[in-house]
Amino acid sequence: MTPVQPVNNNGAAAAPTANTSPAAVYEGELVDAVKAFQTQNGLKPDGVVGGETLRLLNVPLADRIDQIMLNMERWRWIPKRFEPDYLLVNIPDYKLHVIEDNKEVFNMRVIVGKTLNATPVFSDKLEYVVLSPYWNVPMSIIQKELAPKLANDPSYLDHLDMEVVKGYGAKAVPVDPGSIDWTNVNEKTFKYTLRRRPGPKNDLGEVKFIFPNSDDIYLHDTPNDELFNQTKRGFSHGCVRVEEPIKLAEYLLRNKPGWDRQTITDTIQARKEKYITLNEKLPVYLVYFTAWVDEGGSVHFRDDIYGHDKVLAQQYFN
């Protein structure tokens, strides 16, 4: 390594003093080591030691040992063996893994719930792929955000590319928003569905993946693709947004005759909601691991984004 030459205020080489010791240039193996550390901690491997990298470099070894122990305990809660084929979302890692015949076929980045809208940990089975889905607006958003505006101007729904319907699915009938008393909307009085039509403004994007569950959690596309460039991706209201929905849909429908990539994209462009039932239900696991070892033997760590490690530590170590 070449030593760094000290300079004076004018930019010229400064004369060495008794207290001056040459510093090593930050390059080569050391930069590679920092990049490897960043990768193992879920950071962008740019080799720059600052900010999050510096914070994580200063995590005490004892804390990391505790973190590994907590995650070993968490492994005891899940099945000893998974099915040969499944989807796995590791929430703190912001990543979806597609497993076939016990091997990873591909993975992709995901967006999970904010701290106040944490994505729950559970498992279920994927049954449907929905192309050009409607987005049913939650009652909380209707009451807090939309009802006050619609009370003054019901036609505001057209601006949002939304509609009110009575009934569900193919039997849904449009309702005139002007006939609704928006000043008195709640769970009991609102007997309709307020939904956003399929299209570029739709909050679910172009594809939704449903594994029916009591929490109404599912995988879906998003029109806000730029968020996948963020290192920490806790932006949703609980559902999991996937980075490559068309790729995932094509994979899930690979054994469904007539549903190749072109058919999928053509159906989406028709802007009419289409449910497709999978030939076989596929297990989906939403897990929470902040430490694990990869196939190469490297240990990976992630931040405890929802505080689950902290809660478990109080039980485990006290």
N, C-alpha and C positions, 0 to 999 in steps of 0.2 A: 504494500500500500504506500502511496505517496503522501508525505506529511503536508498539512495545510500550512502555507506560509503566512505568518501574521502581517497585517498591513496597518499603516497609520491613518490618520483622518483624511489625508490627501490621496489615499489609495496606493501610495508607494509602499514598498516593502519596508517593514519596521525592523530596526536593529534588535536582535534578541537580547533579553535581559536575563538576569540570574533566575527570575521567577517564571520565565516563559518556557512552557514545554509544548512541543509540537503536537497537534491533534491529528488523529488518524482520519483519513477520508472515508466517508460513509459510502461504501460500494461493495460490489461482489457478493460474497457469501453472506455477509451481514444483512444486506438488503434482501436477499433471497429468504433468509431466516425470518425477517420481519414480515415479508409477504406471506410466508407459510403460516405464521402466527395469526395474521389478519384473516386468512382463509379459514383457519380453525376456529375463529371467533366470530364468523359471520360478517366480517367487514370487507370493504373493497380492497383488494390486494394491491395497493398503489405504492407500498414501501415507505410511505410518509409517517414518521413517528410524531404524532400529535393528536390532540383531541381524544377521540374514543380509543385509539390505539394505545396512547399513553395511559389512559385510565385503566384499561384492561391489563396492561403490562404490570401495573402496580397492585393488582388483586393478590392478596396474600396466599401462599401455597396452602395454608390450613383451610382457607375458604373454599378453594378448589377441591380439596379432599372431601370436605363436607358436602359440596355440591354433587360430587360423584356418588357418595353414599346415599344421598336423597334420591337420586335418579335410579340407583340400584334398587331401592325400596319401591320406587314407582313401577319398575319392571315387574314386580311381583303381582301387580294389580291387573295386568293384562293377560290374555291367554298364553299358555306356554308355547303353543304353536299357532301360527296364523294359517289361514287357508292358502293354497298355492297362488291364487290370484286375488288381489285386493288393491285398494287405494289407501294411502296413508298420508295424512296431513300432520306434520309436526308444527304446532302452533308457534312456539318461540323461534323456530328456524324459518318461518314464513315460506314453507316449501311443501309441495305435493309430490309424492312418489307413486309411480305406477308400477305395480309388481305383477309379473306374470310367471307362473311356474317357478316361484320362489326367487326370481331374479328381477332386478330393476330394469324396466324397459326404457323409461325416460322419467325425468322430473321437470318441474317448472316452479317458478316463483308464484307465491300467492299473497293476497292481502287478507288479514284477519281482523277481528273486532278490536275496537278501541278498548282502553282499560275499563271504561264505564259500560261498555257493551261487549264484554269478553266472549269470545267464541268458546262454547262449552266443550268439555272433554267427554266423548262418548263414541259408540260405534253403532252402525246400522247397515242397511243394504241398499245400494243404488238400484233404482227400478226404472227411471225414466230419463230420457234426454228430451228437452223441450227446445225447439228451434223457434226463433222470433217470439219470445215469451212476452206476455203482459207483465207489468209490475203492479201488483196490488198495493196501494198506498196504506201503510199502517195507520190505525186510528189516532195514535199519538201525533203523527205528522198532520193528519187531517184537522185535528182540533187546534193544535198549536200554531201551525203555519198557514194552512190553506183556508180553513173556514172563515177567518176574519176577512180575507181578501174576496172570497166568493160571496160573502154576504153583501158586499158592495157591488160586485160585478161577477155574476155567474159565468159570463162568457170568457172569463180569465182562464178557464179550463182549456179552451182551444189554443191559447198561447202556450200552454204547458203540454200540448198534445195528449191530454187526458180526457176521460169520459166516465160518466156514472152509468152503471148497469144494474139491473135486477136479475138475479139468477146467476148461474155459473156455466162455464164452458160454452158449447155451441148453442145452449138455450138462453144465454144471457141476452137481455133486451135493454137497449139504450133508454136512459131516463133523462128528461129535460132538467138540467141543473138549476134552472130558474124556478122549478116547482118545489125545491127543497128549502126548508128553513135552516139556513146555515148558522144562524145564531143559537140554535138549540140542538147541536149535533153531539151525540155521545154514543156509547156502545149500545144503548137500549133504543134510542130513537132513530139511528141510522141503519136502515134495513137494506142498504145497497152496497155495491162494491165500487170504490173509486180506483180507477186503474189508468196507467200510462200505456198508450198503444205501442206495439212493436215499432222499432225504428231507431235511428241514431241517437235520439234523446233518452232512450229507455235506460233506466238505472241498472237493469240486469244485462245490458248488452244484447248480444245475439243468441246466446245459448244459456240454458239453465239445466242443472243436473240435480235430480230429486231423489233423495233417500228419505221417505216419509218419517217424520219424528215429531214429538210433542213440542220441541223447541222451535220448530219451523226454520231449521237451519238447512242450507243447501249450498252447492257450489254454483257459481255463475260467472259470466263474462262481466265486463265493465267498460263504459265509454271513456274512462279516465286512465288510459294506458300509461300515462306518464308517471303514475304513482309507483309502478313496478321498478322504477329506477332508484327509488329510495331504499336505503339499507334497512331501516326500521319501517315495517309496513302494517301498522295497526291503524287502519282508517275506516273500517266498515262498522255496521251496526250489529255484527255478530256472524253474518254469513261469510263464506270464504270466496273471494274473487280469484279467478285463475287467469294466468297470463296468456295461455294458448288454448282458448276454448274450442276452436275448430279442430285442432290436433287431438284434443282429448275426446271430442265427439266422434271424430273419425275412428279413433282407436276403439271406443266403446261399441261402435256400430259396425265394426269390421266383419262380424259374422252375421250381420243382418242383410239379407239379399236386397240389392237395389239402393243401398245407402253408402255410396262412395263419397269422396270429398266434393265432387262436382254437384251431386244431388243435394248434399247438405247446404252448400253455398247458394244453390238455386232456390232451395226452399226458404232460406233465410231472406233472400232478396224479394220474395213474394210478400213479405211482411204480414203473414198470417200465422198465428200461433199453431204449432204442430207438436203433439206429444208422440214420442216413439218409445215403445216398451222394449226393454232389453230382453234378449232370449233367456238369459239367466241373471238373477240378481247378483250384484257384485258387492262384497263387503267393503265398507268404508270405515276407517279408523281415524278419529281426530284425537291426537295424543299431545302430551305436554312433556317434552324432554329437553332439559337445559344442558345436559351432558351426555355424550355417547362416544363410542369408538367406531371409526369407519373400517372398511374392509382392509385398508392398508395399515391399521394399527394406530392411527393418529387420533388423539382425543380432541373432541370438539366441545366448545362451551357456547352457551347463549345466555342472554340476559333473562332474568325472571320477570317477564313483562307483566304478568298478572299477580305477582306476589304469591304464587302457589308454593314455591320452594320455602319461602319465609314461614308460611303457615305450617307446612309439613315439618320444618325444622323445629318449631316449637313443640310439636308432638313427639318427634323422633329423638331429639337430643335432651329434652327435659324430663 
